[in-house]
Amino acid sequence: MGDDGGRYSFRKRKRPQQDGSDEVLNQLLELTAACGRLVVFSGSGLSANSGMSMFSTKNGLYERARQRFKIQDGIKLFSYPFYKQRRMDVQQFFAQIYGEAKNSKASPGHVAMAQLHELGKLQRHYTLNIDGLAEVVGMDTWHHEKNPNGITVEMHGNISYVVCPSCHAVERLSGPVMATMKACQPVACSTCHEDEMRFKVMLYDDEQGDCITPEDVFEQLEDDLAAADAVLWVGISFEQSASTEYFRKVRGGTGAGAERVCGGAEDGAPQPTQSQQACTQQALVCSCSRPV
């Protein structure tokens, strides 16, 4: 996506647009402009042009994990059972992902969402991404104790932090810790001194998931859904079990008058889909057509 004198020029998708796409876009624009309390769920499609590797694309994270660890399916590396078996190797692989996140840039979609927040239209932003790019554009991170008014809820954690499964102490990733993990060595917690520090990233079937996403998150989600006028899904394919489970929770928790709008990109698409671009465009319309 590019900025051309205050107007967006969107890269066309190779796949033909489906009939009715213009009508869906117009409905999305009208709906968002009329809503005062939006809950947004975002996935990897939002960061597709930010410099982060996607999971399912060619040379993506799953393929790189499969080749490096000689496993049949690269998704296995992101599971807790595999982490238990090869903890140091997984930490080393995640250290590489952190390097990408550190060098990535916020996308126009991130900026547009921040503008919605500035206008007071964003009730909450729930993200499945671990890149921390929402913080880059000024959307502070929610915490049930330290920052209950934070706007972004990191459902799957943040690759820029490490956490202790024993005492739940959280630390921002430092140079020495990064070097230790790259060397496949354990990192001790500075609070309880257990050598179990791990990246603050949720894994599949994560037995330590409570130190990544506490149950308070879902209590906050219930409150936000009850107050929401609409729920937007941005950059999410609904091909992963987590996203479909969140969708079920939303369907059961939204108020009677709330609208649910899917602007999902396929997980792993190298460029944002037309639907995700539509979400970005409608956000810009809501922000008084200010260029990004």
Residue, then its C-alpha position, 0 to 999 in steps of 0.5 A: m500500500g502507498d500514500d499518493g497525495g493523501r489517497y491510497s493505491f492498493r495493490k491488486r490481488k491475483r485472485p479475481q474479486q468475488d461478486g458483490s465485493d464493492e457492496v460489502l466494502n460500502q456496507l463496511l464503510e457505512l457501518t464503521a462510520a456509524c458505530g461509536r464503540l468498535v472491538v477489533f480482532s487482528g491477525s497476521g494479515l495486518s502485519a503482512n507488509s510490515g516485514m514480519s514473516m508469515f506462517s504458511t507462505k513459501n519460506g515462511l515460519y512453518e517451512r523454515a521450522r520444518q526444514r531446520f528441525k526435520i519435522q513433517d509439519g513445521i507447525k509442530l515447533f509451535s506446540y508445547p509438547f515439542y517445546k518440552q522436548r527441545r526447549m533450547d532449540v525452540q528458544q533459539f528459533f524464536a530469537q530469530i523471530y524476535g529479530e524480525a519483529k525488532n526490525s519491522k515497521a507498523s503498517p498503514g493498517h496499524v496507523a489507521m487503527a490508532q486513528l480510530h482510537e484517537l477518535g474515541k471509536l475503538q473500544r478495544h483491540y484484541t490481537l493474535n499477533i506477537d510483534g508488538l507493532a500496536e505499541v509502536v503506533g501508540m496503542d498501549t497494552w492492556h494489563h488486568e492489574k498494571n494497565p486495565n485501560g490499555i487499548t490493545v490486548e495481546m492474546h498470544g503474547n509479545i515476542s519482545y518479552v520473556v516470562c517466568p512460568s513459575c512466578h509469572a515475572v515479565e521482563r523486556l528482552s535484553g541483549p544478554v538474554m537474547a545472546t543466551m537464548k541464541a546460544c541455546q542456554p537456559v535463562a534464569c528469572s531475576t525474581c525467583h531465580e528459576d532457569e525457566m524463562r521463556f518467550k512470552v508467546m502462546l504455543y498450541d496446547d500450552e500447559q503454561g498458557d496462564c503466564i501468557t494470557p491470564e483468565d482476566v483477558f476473557e472477563q475483559l472480552e465479555d465486558d467489551l463485547a457487551a458494550a460494542d456496536a460492532v466487531l471487526w476481524v482484520g487479517i484473520s483467516f479462521e483456519q486456525s483453531a484459536s481464531t475460530e474459538y475466539f469467533r465462537k466466543v464473540r458470537g455468544g458474547t456480543g450484544a443484541g444490536a452488535e454487528r460482526v464484520c469479517g475483514g480477514a486475510e488468509d493467514g500467510a498471504p504475502q500482501p493484505t487482502q482486499s477485505q483487509q485493505a477495506c478495513t484500513q480504508q474505512a478506518l481512514v474514512c472514520s479519521c476524517s480522510r487524514p492520509v497515513 
